[in-house]
Amino acid sequence: MSLKKKIIILFLSLFIFTTHALAFEGVKISIHDEILNFDLPPLIENNRVLAPVRNIGEKLGAKVIWTQEKQEVIVQKDDITIKMVINDKNAYVDGTLVILDTPPKLIHNKTIAPLRFIAENLGYRIIWNNDNYTAVIQSKNMYDDLYTSIKNTLPYIGQYHLKMVLNLDIEEENNMQFNFNVNGFNNEEKEYVKGTMAIIQEDNTYLQTPYEIIKTKENFYTKYYNEGWKEKSNLNNEEFLIVDFSLIKSIHDNFILNFQKLPTPQVDAVKINNINATRYLLDFNKNEFTPLLSNELSTASNLQGFTLDNYKVEIYINDENEIIKEIISYTLHGTKEGKEMNTQVIIQCDFENIGMKFNIASPLNE
């Protein structure tokens, strides 16, 4: 073997060794606020935390069985059985096949496997804190936080700032984009909204409409441009472009009514404007809740028969279990008046001064 080849092989060997060494370094796992100690530290591979199966399983109250002949590890707790085979992405949970992103491995006679897969199937959730490279395992009853936080927005008291973008693609028509920028204040009796709706057409033609809304339990008032306030007994065509908190409320109503059908969230610890928060990412693709929501959204938008996809929701909750930010995105597909229509929707709502009651004066004598 030539000297050049030897040097290349040596370099590659050092590179591979260094890469694996860095993968082991610094990853921590916390259960019930306790940082675990391992003979074989966890590592990250393919953006997945791999951890010693026996340590994790037994710490979570499971029985762990190793079969040398099959190179198989079995994790059992209550009526849950997880089966995995070394270097095989095919795993089984109660007999149901699950394809893993990263297969279990045998290192120094210890089995390591994806932490999230094990913990979530044993009834726990994982919060990943990227600041200190720590995977926090918590009881799934912590999902009560999500339910309570959503429930507390019905009705919502406080201030909100809502932005919404609609990209409208209609067959044989110029594409259009609708941009909404809304500030709102809610109390028990009234809601005040001040916003703008801007339409941007494909030829960059731009139209902007400012509007204000005041809602009470019995009345609805609107104001456009510099016109005076008008009382509305019902919505007509000009109001279909109005955006207020009812959009978020409608989604939250559906979440509460169908909470058991929501997909298992991905949970992460984050910071929002230097505030500690927990992010719940709900991905509704191929979820049983999606057809239900698709029908309701299309009906509410007078788009019966439209289908929904790419539906995702991010909910950020602070340490007081209050929602401080929410990001919603989805796409509607269908046919309207014989033309194919695709609408991409992105909504961001920031919740502020939660619980504060604002004085909202009625624009007309009630």
C-alpha positions as a Python dict, from the first residue, in 0.01 Angstrom:
ca = {
    (1, 'M'): (0, 0, 0),
    (2, 'S'): (136, 341, -93),
    (3, 'L'): (215, 601, 169),
    (4, 'K'): (-50, 832, 21),
    (5, 'K'): (-323, 569, 67),
    (6, 'K'): (-209, 499, 424),
    (7, 'I'): (-230, 869, 508),
    (8, 'I'): (-580, 893, 356),
    (9, 'I'): (-700, 587, 551),
    (10, 'L'): (-548, 722, 872),
    (11, 'F'): (-716, 1060, 816),
    (12, 'L'): (-1053, 899, 750),
    (13, 'S'): (-1018, 678, 1058),
    (14, 'L'): (-941, 980, 1275),
    (15, 'F'): (-1233, 1171, 1120),
    (16, 'I'): (-1479, 888, 1185),
    (17, 'F'): (-1352, 841, 1541),
    (18, 'T'): (-1374, 1215, 1611),
    (19, 'T'): (-1728, 1231, 1469),
    (20, 'H'): (-1850, 948, 1695),
    (21, 'A'): (-1669, 1095, 1995),
    (22, 'L'): (-1842, 1430, 1945),
    (23, 'A'): (-2175, 1253, 1906),
    (24, 'F'): (-2139, 1105, 2254),
    (25, 'E'): (-2031, 1427, 2419),
    (26, 'G'): (-2270, 1644, 2616),
    (27, 'V'): (-2608, 1478, 2552),
    (28, 'K'): (-2807, 1449, 2875),
    (29, 'I'): (-3136, 1278, 2964),
    (30, 'S'): (-3361, 1392, 3248),
    (31, 'I'): (-3644, 1190, 3405),
    (32, 'H'): (-3856, 1341, 3683),
    (33, 'D'): (-3605, 1631, 3707),
    (34, 'E'): (-3316, 1386, 3759),
    (35, 'I'): (-3020, 1382, 3517),
    (36, 'L'): (-2940, 1016, 3449),
    (37, 'N'): (-2591, 870, 3457),
    (38, 'F'): (-2492, 607, 3202),
    (39, 'D'): (-2195, 374, 3157),
    (40, 'L'): (-2250, 431, 2786),
    (41, 'P'): (-2350, 795, 2725),
    (42, 'P'): (-2636, 877, 2482),
    (43, 'L'): (-2549, 987, 2131),
    (44, 'I'): (-2717, 1173, 1846),
    (45, 'E'): (-2750, 1011, 1506),
    (46, 'N'): (-2971, 1135, 1221),
    (47, 'N'): (-3105, 1400, 1463),
    (48, 'R'): (-3226, 1124, 1695),
    (49, 'V'): (-3110, 1071, 2052),
    (50, 'L'): (-3004, 708, 2100),
    (51, 'A'): (-2993, 592, 2462),
    (52, 'P'): (-2924, 266, 2651),
    (53, 'V'): (-3250, 72, 2639),
    (54, 'R'): (-3216, -106, 2972),
    (55, 'N'): (-3139, 211, 3169),
    (56, 'I'): (-3429, 404, 3013),
    (57, 'G'): (-3679, 117, 3023),
    (58, 'E'): (-3617, 24, 3385),
    (59, 'K'): (-3618, 388, 3493),
    (60, 'L'): (-3964, 419, 3337),
    (61, 'G'): (-4086, 110, 3521),
    (62, 'A'): (-4058, -136, 3230),
    (63, 'K'): (-3908, -484, 3213),
    (64, 'V'): (-3627, -523, 2958),
    (65, 'I'): (-3547, -865, 2807),
    (66, 'W'): (-3246, -939, 2584),
    (67, 'T'): (-3238, -1244, 2354),
    (68, 'Q'): (-2883, -1311, 2239),
    (69, 'E'): (-2973, -1560, 1963),
    (70, 'K'): (-3215, -1320, 1792),
    (71, 'Q'): (-3023, -1004, 1885),
    (72, 'E'): (-3362, -884, 2005),
    (73, 'V'): (-3458, -652, 2290),
    (74, 'I'): (-3809, -652, 2436),
    (75, 'V'): (-3945, -372, 2655),
    (76, 'Q'): (-4263, -451, 2849),
    (77, 'K'): (-4476, -231, 3071),
    (78, 'D'): (-4837, -302, 3172),
    (79, 'D'): (-5006, -406, 2845),
    (80, 'I'): (-4740, -250, 2618),
    (81, 'T'): (-4476, -460, 2441),
    (82, 'I'): (-4201, -308, 2227),
    (83, 'K'): (-3975, -535, 2019),
    (84, 'M'): (-3658, -425, 1841),
    (85, 'V'): (-3375, -609, 1665),
    (86, 'I'): (-3019, -480, 1639),
    (87, 'N'): (-2949, -296, 1309),
    (88, 'D'): (-3311, -345, 1196),
    (89, 'K'): (-3539, -47, 1133),
    (90, 'N'): (-3847, -267, 1167),
    (91, 'A'): (-3976, -243, 1525),
    (92, 'Y'): (-4305, -364, 1671),
    (93, 'V'): (-4537, -207, 1928),
    (94, 'D'): (-4802, -455, 2044),
    (95, 'G'): (-4751, -644, 1717),
    (96, 'T'): (-4788, -335, 1495),
    (97, 'L'): (-4497, -261, 1263),
    (98, 'V'): (-4319, 72, 1314),
    (99, 'I'): (-4039, 184, 1080),
    (100, 'L'): (-3762, 359, 1274),
    (101, 'D'): (-3553, 641, 1129),
    (102, 'T'): (-3249, 497, 1305),
    (103, 'P'): (-3217, 128, 1403),
    (104, 'P'): (-3102, 1, 1745),
    (105, 'K'): (-2730, -63, 1781),
    (106, 'L'): (-2508, -280, 2001),
    (107, 'I'): (-2211, -87, 2143),
    (108, 'H'): (-1986, -236, 2412),
    (109, 'N'): (-2249, -506, 2473),
    (110, 'K'): (-2516, -246, 2543),
    (111, 'T'): (-2824, -188, 2327),
    (112, 'I'): (-2900, 171, 2236),
    (113, 'A'): (-3217, 278, 2053),
    (114, 'P'): (-3415, 595, 1969),
    (115, 'L'): (-3518, 754, 2298),
    (116, 'R'): (-3836, 922, 2169),
    (117, 'F'): (-3967, 595, 2023),
    (118, 'I'): (-3925, 410, 2353),
    (119, 'A'): (-4051, 684, 2585),
    (120, 'E'): (-4358, 786, 2383),
    (121, 'N'): (-4472, 426, 2339),
    (122, 'L'): (-4444, 373, 2714),
    (123, 'G'): (-4678, 667, 2771),
    (124, 'Y'): (-4433, 954, 2817),
    (125, 'R'): (-4339, 1259, 2616),
    (126, 'I'): (-4001, 1407, 2522),
    (127, 'I'): (-3906, 1774, 2540),
    (128, 'W'): (-3577, 1856, 2369),
    (129, 'N'): (-3385, 2152, 2514),
    (130, 'N'): (-3137, 2256, 2247),
    (131, 'D'): (-2966, 2510, 2476),
    (132, 'N'): (-2813, 2243, 2699),
    (133, 'Y'): (-2857, 1933, 2480),
    (134, 'T'): (-3096, 1771, 2724),
    (135, 'A'): (-3384, 1536, 2647),
    (136, 'V'): (-3648, 1577, 2921),
    (137, 'I'): (-3886, 1285, 2974),
    (138, 'Q'): (-4219, 1376, 3129),
    (139, 'S'): (-4543, 1196, 3201),
    (140, 'K'): (-4795, 1227, 2918),
    (141, 'N'): (-5050, 1364, 3158),
    (142, 'M'): (-4854, 1685, 3098),
    (143, 'Y'): (-5065, 1705, 2779),
    (144, 'D'): (-5328, 1835, 3019),
    (145, 'D'): (-5128, 2159, 2999),
    (146, 'L'): (-5204, 2182, 2628),
    (147, 'Y'): (-5574, 2109, 2681),
    (148, 'T'): (-5600, 2362, 2966),
    (149, 'S'): (-5414, 2630, 2771),
    (150, 'I'): (-5641, 2595, 2469),
    (151, 'K'): (-5951, 2582, 2689),
    (152, 'N'): (-5848, 2908, 2855),
    (153, 'T'): (-5869, 3090, 2521),
    (154, 'L'): (-6244, 3020, 2513),
    (155, 'P'): (-6334, 3298, 2575),
    (156, 'Y'): (-6003, 3482, 2545),
    (157, 'I'): (-5938, 3789, 2760),
    (158, 'G'): (-5642, 4006, 2669),
    (159, 'Q'): (-5469, 4146, 2363),
    (160, 'Y'): (-5361, 3969, 2044),
    (161, 'H'): (-5171, 4050, 1727),
    (162, 'L'): (-5269, 3839, 1430),
    (163, 'K'): (-5109, 3813, 1087),
    (164, 'M'): (-5252, 3603, 807),
    (165, 'V'): (-5134, 3541, 452),
    (166, 'L'): (-5352, 3374, 187),
    (167, 'N'): (-5191, 3279, -142),
    (168, 'L'): (-5475, 3221, -388),
    (169, 'D'): (-5409, 3028, -710),
    (170, 'I'): (-5712, 3004, -943),
    (171, 'E'): (-5703, 2824, -1276),
    (172, 'E'): (-5672, 3067, -1573),
    (173, 'E'): (-5672, 3365, -1335),
    (174, 'N'): (-5400, 3590, -1197),
    (175, 'N'): (-5266, 3472, -864),
    (176, 'M'): (-5346, 3690, -565),
    (177, 'Q'): (-5213, 3729, -215),
    (178, 'F'): (-5419, 3856, 79),
    (179, 'N'): (-5231, 3999, 378),
    (180, 'F'): (-5405, 4072, 707),
    (181, 'N'): (-5248, 4257, 998),
    (182, 'V'): (-5475, 4278, 1301),
    (183, 'N'): (-5456, 4409, 1657),
    (184, 'G'): (-5737, 4306, 1888),
    (185, 'F'): (-5854, 4350, 2247),
    (186, 'N'): (-6100, 4116, 2419),
    (187, 'N'): (-6288, 4127, 2747),
    (188, 'E'): (-6593, 3937, 2868),
    (189, 'E'): (-6839, 4173, 2704),
    (190, 'K'): (-6672, 4317, 2393),
    (191, 'E'): (-6403, 4269, 2133),
    (192, 'Y'): (-6230, 4554, 1950),
    (193, 'V'): (-6032, 4491, 1631),
    (194, 'K'): (-5825, 4730, 1423),
    (195, 'G'): (-5671, 4583, 1111),
    (196, 'T'): (-5575, 4617, 749),
    (197, 'M'): (-5642, 4386, 458),
    (198, 'A'): (-5406, 4419, 160),
    (199, 'I'): (-5451, 4251, -179),
    (200, 'I'): (-5143, 4202, -397),
    (201, 'Q'): (-5209, 4077, -750),
    (202, 'E'): (-4968, 3902, -983),
    (203, 'D'): (-4900, 4231, -1168),
    (204, 'N'): (-4809, 4390, -831),
    (205, 'T'): (-5133, 4589, -822),
    (206, 'Y'): (-5185, 4677, -455),
    (207, 'L'): (-5505, 4754, -269),
    (208, 'Q'): (-5524, 4814, 105),
    (209, 'T'): (-5836, 4837, 318),
    (210, 'P'): (-5820, 4948, 684),
    (211, 'Y'): (-6109, 4842, 902),
    (212, 'E'): (-6226, 4839, 1261),
    (213, 'I'): (-6471, 4607, 1433),
    (214, 'I'): (-6647, 4613, 1766),
    (215, 'K'): (-6842, 4307, 1877),
    (216, 'T'): (-7070, 4284, 2175),
    (217, 'K'): (-7284, 3992, 2284),
    (218, 'E'): (-7576, 4129, 2085),
    (219, 'N'): (-7436, 4371, 1825),
    (220, 'F'): (-7173, 4389, 1554),
    (221, 'Y'): (-7023, 4716, 1427),
    (222, 'T'): (-6787, 4785, 1135),
    (223, 'K'): (-6592, 5084, 1014),
    (224, 'Y'): (-6402, 5117, 683),
    (225, 'Y'): (-6155, 5389, 583),
    (226, 'N'): (-6277, 5720, 725),
    (227, 'E'): (-6642, 5624, 712),
    (228, 'G'): (-6854, 5623, 1024),
    (229, 'W'): (-6950, 5322, 1229),
    (230, 'K'): (-7226, 5099, 1094),
    (231, 'E'): (-7430, 4846, 1284),
    (232, 'K'): (-7463, 4509, 1114),
    (233, 'S'): (-7744, 4267, 1181),
    (234, 'N'): (-7563, 3998, 981),
    (235, 'L'): (-7257, 3951, 764),
    (236, 'N'): (-7279, 4027, 395),
    (237, 'N'): (-7029, 4003, 110),
    (238, 'E'): (-6814, 4294, 223),
    (239, 'E'): (-6744, 4127, 559),
    (240, 'F'): (-6604, 3802, 423),
    (241, 'L'): (-6258, 3962, 419),
    (242, 'I'): (-6272, 4064, 786),
    (243, 'V'): (-6034, 3873, 1014),
    (244, 'D'): (-6061, 3873, 1393),
    (245, 'F'): (-6015, 3635, 1686),
    (246, 'S'): (-6311, 3421, 1578),
    (247, 'L'): (-6073, 3251, 1334),
    (248, 'I'): (-5852, 3126, 1621),
    (249, 'K'): (-6155, 3053, 1838),
    (250, 'S'): (-6307, 2829, 1572),
    (251, 'I'): (-5989, 2619, 1553),
    (252, 'H'): (-5963, 2599, 1933),
    (253, 'D'): (-6328, 2495, 1960),
    (254, 'N'): (-6254, 2206, 1724),
    (255, 'F'): (-5944, 2108, 1921),
    (256, 'I'): (-6136, 2091, 2249),
    (257, 'L'): (-6428, 1896, 2098),
    (258, 'N'): (-6193, 1647, 1931),
    (259, 'F'): (-5894, 1654, 2166),
    (260, 'Q'): (-5853, 1275, 2172),
    (261, 'K'): (-5819, 1274, 1792),
    (262, 'L'): (-5531, 1520, 1784),
    (263, 'P'): (-5196, 1376, 1671),
    (264, 'T'): (-4924, 1320, 1929),
    (265, 'P'): (-4737, 1651, 1946),
    (266, 'Q'): (-4366, 1694, 1909),
    (267, 'V'): (-4265, 1887, 2220),
    (268, 'D'): (-3961, 2114, 2256),
    (269, 'A'): (-3834, 2366, 2511),
    (270, 'V'): (-3777, 2705, 2344),
    (271, 'K'): (-3750, 3075, 2418),
    (272, 'I'): (-3992, 3337, 2281),
    (273, 'N'): (-3864, 3693, 2331),
    (274, 'N'): (-3643, 3563, 2616),
    (275, 'I'): (-3942, 3392, 2778),
    (276, 'N'): (-3918, 3018, 2852),
    (277, 'A'): (-4183, 2830, 2659),
    (278, 'T'): (-4286, 2484, 2548),
    (279, 'R'): (-4362, 2434, 2180),
    (280, 'Y'): (-4624, 2178, 2078),
    (281, 'L'): (-4600, 2092, 1707),
    (282, 'L'): (-4914, 1917, 1577),
    (283, 'D'): (-4873, 1763, 1231),
    (284, 'F'): (-5215, 1660, 1099),
    (285, 'N'): (-5104, 1489, 779),
    (286, 'K'): (-5272, 1148, 756),
    (287, 'N'): (-5445, 1212, 1088),
    (288, 'E'): (-5810, 1118, 1149),
    (289, 'F'): (-5885, 1475, 1260),
    (290, 'T'): (-5792, 1620, 918),
    (291, 'P'): (-6105, 1514, 721),
    (292, 'L'): (-6325, 1656, 998),
    (293, 'L'): (-6145, 1990, 998),
    (294, 'S'): (-6129, 1994, 618),
    (295, 'N'): (-6508, 1970, 603),
    (296, 'E'): (-6562, 2242, 865),
    (297, 'L'): (-6310, 2486, 717),
    (298, 'S'): (-6443, 2443, 366),
    (299, 'T'): (-6802, 2484, 486),
    (300, 'A'): (-6716, 2795, 688),
    (301, 'S'): (-6539, 2944, 385),
    (302, 'N'): (-6824, 2855, 150),
    (303, 'L'): (-6586, 2612, -20),
    (304, 'Q'): (-6781, 2289, 20),
    (305, 'G'): (-6601, 1982, -107),
    (306, 'F'): (-6253, 2129, -73),
    (307, 'T'): (-5981, 1908, 73),
    (308, 'L'): (-5718, 2006, 327),
    (309, 'D'): (-5353, 1907, 344),
    (310, 'N'): (-5018, 2021, 485),
    (311, 'Y'): (-5203, 2115, 803),
    (312, 'K'): (-4970, 2198, 1092),
    (313, 'V'): (-5014, 2390, 1415),
    (314, 'E'): (-4744, 2520, 1649),
    (315, 'I'): (-4859, 2624, 1995),
    (316, 'Y'): (-4619, 2797, 2236),
    (317, 'I'): (-4706, 2786, 2607),
    (318, 'N'): (-4527, 2975, 2886),
    (319, 'D'): (-4456, 2849, 3238),
    (320, 'E'): (-4800, 2974, 3352),
    (321, 'N'): (-4967, 2743, 3095),
    (322, 'E'): (-5073, 3041, 2882),
    (323, 'I'): (-5058, 3034, 2504),
    (324, 'I'): (-4825, 3315, 2396),
    (325, 'K'): (-4791, 3233, 2026),
    (326, 'E'): (-4961, 3014, 1768),
    (327, 'I'): (-4870, 2942, 1405),
    (328, 'I'): (-5119, 2764, 1178),
    (329, 'S'): (-5064, 2660, 816),
    (330, 'Y'): (-5266, 2454, 570),
    (331, 'T'): (-5364, 2432, 205),
    (332, 'L'): (-5715, 2400, 62),
    (333, 'H'): (-5771, 2235, -278),
    (334, 'G'): (-6090, 2219, -480),
    (335, 'T'): (-6306, 2353, -761),
    (336, 'K'): (-6508, 2675, -753),
    (337, 'E'): (-6737, 2773, -1041),
    (338, 'G'): (-6569, 2516, -1263),
    (339, 'K'): (-6215, 2637, -1195),
    (340, 'E'): (-5948, 2462, -993),
    (341, 'M'): (-5851, 2659, -684),
    (342, 'N'): (-5561, 2614, -441),
    (343, 'T'): (-5529, 2833, -134),
    (344, 'Q'): (-5229, 2833, 96),
    (345, 'V'): (-5298, 2979, 440),
    (346, 'I'): (-5044, 3089, 703),
    (347, 'I'): (-5163, 3241, 1032),
    (348, 'Q'): (-4956, 3371, 1322),
    (349, 'C'): (-5117, 3494, 1641),
    (350, 'D'): (-4924, 3648, 1932),
    (351, 'F'): (-5108, 3663, 2264),
    (352, 'E'): (-5026, 3959, 2490),
    (353, 'N'): (-5144, 4103, 2823),
    (354, 'I'): (-5326, 3779, 2893),
    (355, 'G'): (-5608, 3822, 3143),
    (356, 'M'): (-5602, 4203, 3123),
    (357, 'K'): (-5944, 4360, 3084),
    (358, 'F'): (-5957, 4651, 2840),
    (359, 'N'): (-6215, 4928, 2842),
    (360, 'I'): (-6387, 4908, 2502),
    (361, 'A'): (-6644, 5180, 2439),
    (362, 'S'): (-6945, 5109, 2219),
    (363, 'P'): (-6938, 5321, 1900),
    (364, 'L'): (-7314, 5379, 1898),
    (365, 'N'): (-7577, 5397, 2166),
    (366, 'E'): (-7696, 5047, 2239),
}
